[in-house]
Each structure stands twice: as structure tokens, then as C-alpha cells.
Amino acid sequence: MKRQGVASLVSMLLSVTATAGQNRAPVSQNQASARQPAAQAKGNASVVDTSNWKIYGNEKYGFEVKYPETWNVHSGSGTGPDIISLDGPFRGAERPTLRLAIQPNQNPRKRSIEEWFADQLRALAATPESTGHVTIGGQAAVFMENTNSFGKHRDTFTLLRETDVLSLGYVPKAEYDPIYAAIVATFRVVKRM
């Protein structure tokens, strides 16, 4: 497998994670699947209650996502992608984090997310460990999981407008996976442009 190419696809997420100083403890092999109901993890039938969660709204790109009331939002932009980090409270040296990265004009041919993703994998000659199709916020999305020098990572990609690509990425870990899945499930487009 060509994992380095896959790493390039999400390198901006990983470089942000590395520079943020997040502890990279070994991850569990138990992980939630996006194919399951979003608030349900493997072997855990409890539902994550999102009714009291805060809402992060992004007017520039016209979307919103909920996150737990004990978490914080940090955002930044520059010459690269716009990065929004949803950070949970530290548990010892660990901090759960889900990163949203908006890559403006990464889909100039206005292809579907599935076609865009396939093009990226072909261009990089990459084969992720797993991929699949999901729906988030009522629109098509694709996910991939891969392991590289930073550890295991899961990313879900969808389109904002027709040319901007949004990725939602996190390091799978059994105790946080239900929360990550619930956050991703709350994503929705609020303004079409």
C-alpha cells in the first residue's frame, strides 16, 4: 500500500495536529464506524445526547456543527486551508480533538465528492486502509482511515459549495469515538452559495 500518498492527502491536518502538541498515545483497535448510526459505537449501544451541545457556525462557508459543552473551538486561517479545531478537556496528558479543514477551490472541476476523492487517490497512487461512502448533513461524503507515522487517522470529506472541500479528521480511540461520530453526524449546511 502507498500510505505516504494518503498522508499527503491529509498532511495539512496532520501537520496542524503535530504542531498543536497533542499527545499521540497508541490508539485502540476498537473504533466506531461511520456506517453505524452516528451516535453509536461498536459494542456500545448508548446514544450520545447532543441536545445541550454548543453550535459552531461558519458564515463564510455556510455550515454548522455541534460540539460538547465542555469542549472549545479554536480557528485559524492563512494562506493554506482554514482550520477549526474542536478540543475536548485534557484527560491526563490526552486531549480529544476533531479538526475541520476547509480547502478553498480544491475542486475547480466541480466533480462530486466521490469523483474528487478518487481523483486524489489516483494522483497520489494511494490506497488507504479503508474507505467508504457516507452521508453527513444530508449530502454525500467519503471517509478514509489510514495509519502513518502519526498513528491511525480517520477523515471524512464533503463539499462546501461546489469547489471547496471540507475534511473532518480525528485520531480514533474507543473512549472518544462515540463523541467524534456524534459531532460528525451534527454537521449540516445552513446556506447554499
C-alpha positions in Angstrom: 0.0 0.0 0.0 1.1 3.5 -0.7 0.4 5.1 2.6 2.7 8.1 2.1 0.4 9.3 -0.7 -2.6 9.1 1.6 -0.7 11.0 4.2 -0.2 13.8 1.6 -4.0 14.0 1.1 -4.4 15.0 4.8 -1.0 16.4 5.5 -2.4 19.7 6.4 -4.5 18.1 9.2 -1.6 16.1 10.5 0.9 18.9 10.5 -1.6 21.1 12.5 -2.1 18.2 14.9 1.7 17.7 15.3 2.4 21.4 15.9 -0.5 21.6 18.4 1.4 19.3 20.6 -1.3 16.8 21.0 -0.2 13.6 22.7 -0.2 10.7 20.3 -0.7 7.7 22.6 -1.3 4.3 20.8 -4.8 4.1 19.6 -7.3 1.3 20.3 -8.3 -1.1 17.6 -12.0 -0.7 18.7 -13.4 2.2 16.7 -16.8 3.5 15.7 -17.8 3.1 12.1 -19.4 5.9 10.1 -21.7 3.2 8.6 -23.3 2.7 12.0 -25.7 5.2 13.5 -23.6 8.3 14.2 -24.2 8.3 17.9 -23.5 4.6 18.4 -20.1 2.9 18.7 -19.2 -0.8 18.3 -20.2 -2.7 21.3 -21.8 0.4 22.9 -25.5 0.9 22.4 -25.7 4.1 24.4 -26.7 7.2 22.4 -24.7 10.4 22.7 -27.1 13.2 23.7 -26.3 16.3 21.7 -29.3 18.4 22.8 -27.2 20.6 25.1 -24.2 20.9 22.9 -22.9 24.2 21.6 -23.1 25.1 17.9 -20.1 26.3 15.9 -21.4 28.2 12.9 -19.2 29.2 9.9 -20.9 32.0 8.0 -18.1 32.3 5.4 -18.7 28.7 4.2 -22.3 28.3 5.3 -22.2 25.3 7.7 -22.6 24.4 11.3 -21.6 21.6 13.6 -22.4 20.8 17.2 -19.8 20.0 19.9 -19.9 19.1 23.6 -20.5 21.9 26.0 -17.1 21.2 27.8 -15.1 21.5 24.6 -13.6 24.6 23.0 -13.3 25.9 19.4 -10.0 27.3 18.0 -9.9 28.6 14.4 -7.2 29.9 12.2 -6.7 30.8 8.6 -3.8 31.9 6.4 -2.6 31.0 3.0 -3.5 27.3 3.4 -6.7 25.7 4.5 -8.9 27.3 7.1 -8.6 25.1 10.2 -11.2 24.8 13.0 -10.2 22.7 16.0 -12.8 21.3 18.4 -10.9 20.4 21.5 -12.1 18.5 24.5 -10.8 18.8 28.0 -7.5 17.2 28.9 -7.7 13.8 30.5 -4.2 13.4 31.9 -1.9 14.1 29.0 -4.5 13.4 26.4 -6.9 15.7 24.7 -9.6 14.6 22.3 -9.6 16.8 19.1 -11.6 16.9 15.9 -10.2 19.1 13.2 -12.2 20.6 10.4 -10.1 21.8 7.4 -11.7 23.8 4.6 -9.7 23.8 1.4 -11.0 26.5 -0.9 -11.0 25.9 -4.6 -9.7 22.3 -4.3 -12.4 21.0 -6.6 -12.3 23.5 -9.6 -13.8 20.9 -12.0 -16.9 20.8 -9.7 -16.8 17.0 -9.5 -18.8 15.0 -7.0 -17.1 14.3 -3.7 -16.7 10.7 -4.7 -15.1 11.7 -8.0 -12.8 14.2 -6.4 -11.7 11.7 -3.8 -11.0 9.0 -6.4 -9.0 11.6 -8.4 -6.9 12.4 -5.3 -6.2 8.8 -4.6 -5.2 8.2 -8.3 -3.0 11.2 -8.4 -1.2 10.1 -5.3 -1.2 6.4 -6.3 -2.5 5.9 -2.7 -4.5 3.0 -1.2 -6.0 3.8 2.3 -6.6 1.0 4.7 -10.3 1.6 4.4 -12.7 3.9 2.6 -16.4 4.2 2.3 -19.4 6.4 1.4 -21.5 8.1 4.0 -24.0 10.9 4.2 -23.5 13.9 6.6 -25.7 16.8 6.8 -27.9 15.3 4.0 -25.1 15.4 1.5 -22.6 12.9 0.1 -19.3 12.3 1.8 -16.5 9.8 1.8 -14.3 8.7 4.6 -10.9 7.0 4.8 -8.8 5.5 7.6 -5.1 5.2 7.4 -2.0 4.7 9.6 1.2 6.6 9.1 4.0 8.0 11.3 1.4 10.0 13.3 -0.7 6.9 14.0 -4.2 6.0 12.9 -6.3 8.7 11.5 -9.9 9.0 10.2 -11.0 11.7 7.8 -14.4 12.4 6.3 -14.6 14.6 3.2 -17.6 16.5 1.8 -18.1 19.6 -0.4 -19.0 23.1 0.6 -20.3 25.0 -2.4 -19.1 23.1 -5.4 -15.4 23.8 -5.3 -14.5 23.9 -1.6 -13.6 20.6 0.2 -14.2 20.2 3.9 -12.5 17.4 5.9 -13.3 16.4 9.4 -10.5 14.4 10.9 -9.6 12.7 14.2 -7.5 10.0 15.8 -9.8 7.1 16.5 -9.8 6.0 20.2 -12.6 3.8 21.7 -13.5 6.2 24.5 -13.8 9.2 22.2 -15.2 7.6 19.1 -18.9 7.9 20.0 -18.4 11.7 20.6 -16.4 12.1 17.3 -19.2 10.2 15.4 -21.9 12.4 17.0 -20.0 15.6 16.2 -19.7 14.5 12.5 -23.3 13.5 12.5 -24.4 17.0 13.5 -22.7 18.7 10.6 -25.1 20.5 8.3 -25.0 23.1 5.5 -27.1 26.1 6.5 -26.5 28.3 3.5 -26.0 27.2 -0.1 -23.9 29.5 -2.2 
